[in-house]
Amino acid sequence: MTNPKMKACPKCFDTRELAVYSYENGARHVECLKCNYLGPPSGSVRGAIKLHNERCDDGDYRTAPENQPENIR
């Protein structure tokens, strides 16, 4: 089964600097290397991407002033 396509970072809106990181404890999450955004943790790569994409769809996260890029504040 293929993983879903990752949506842009909800913090800086970049798409090229996103990656899924895995930790020794089994947690995985989407991380943006450009702005240091960390997505919600999951036990699988697919789950981490799905949770990240859901957060991207959450209007409250994107509109919070601390989560907007400097150039659009």
C-alpha positions in Angstrom: 0.0 0.0 0.0 1.4 3.4 -0.9 1.5 6.3 1.5 -0.7 9.4 0.9 0.9 12.5 -0.5 2.0 14.9 2.2 0.3 18.3 2.2 2.4 21.5 2.6 3.7 22.4 6.0 0.9 24.2 7.9 3.4 26.5 9.5 5.6 27.8 6.5 3.6 26.3 3.6 6.7 24.6 2.1 6.4 21.3 0.4 10.1 20.4 -0.4 11.5 20.3 3.2 9.1 17.7 4.6 10.2 14.2 5.8 8.9 11.5 8.0 11.2 10.7 10.9 11.3 7.6 13.0 12.6 7.3 16.5 13.9 4.4 18.6 10.7 4.3 20.6 8.7 3.6 17.4 7.1 7.0 17.1 7.0 8.6 13.7 6.1 12.1 12.6 6.3 14.6 9.7 8.9 17.2 10.3 9.6 20.4 8.3 13.4 21.1 8.0 12.7 24.7 7.0 10.7 25.9 10.0 11.0 23.0 12.5 7.3 22.1 12.5 6.6 18.7 14.1 3.5 16.8 13.1 1.5 14.6 15.5 3.2 11.3 16.3 2.0 7.9 15.1 3.2 4.3 15.2 3.5 4.1 11.4 4.7 6.3 8.5 1.3 6.1 6.9 -0.4 7.2 10.1 2.1 10.1 10.6 1.3 11.4 7.1 -2.4 11.0 7.6 -2.3 12.9 10.9 -0.1 15.6 9.4 -2.6 16.0 6.5 -5.5 16.3 8.9 -3.7 19.0 10.8 -3.1 20.9 7.5 -6.9 20.8 7.0 -7.5 22.2 10.4 -8.3 25.9 9.8 -7.6 26.8 13.5 -4.0 25.6 13.3 -3.3 27.6 10.1 -4.9 30.9 11.2 -3.2 31.1 14.6 -0.8 34.0 14.5 2.1 32.0 15.8 1.7 29.5 13.0 1.8 31.9 10.1 4.9 32.7 8.2 6.6 36.0 9.0 5.8 37.4 5.5 2.0 37.2 5.9 1.5 38.4 9.4 
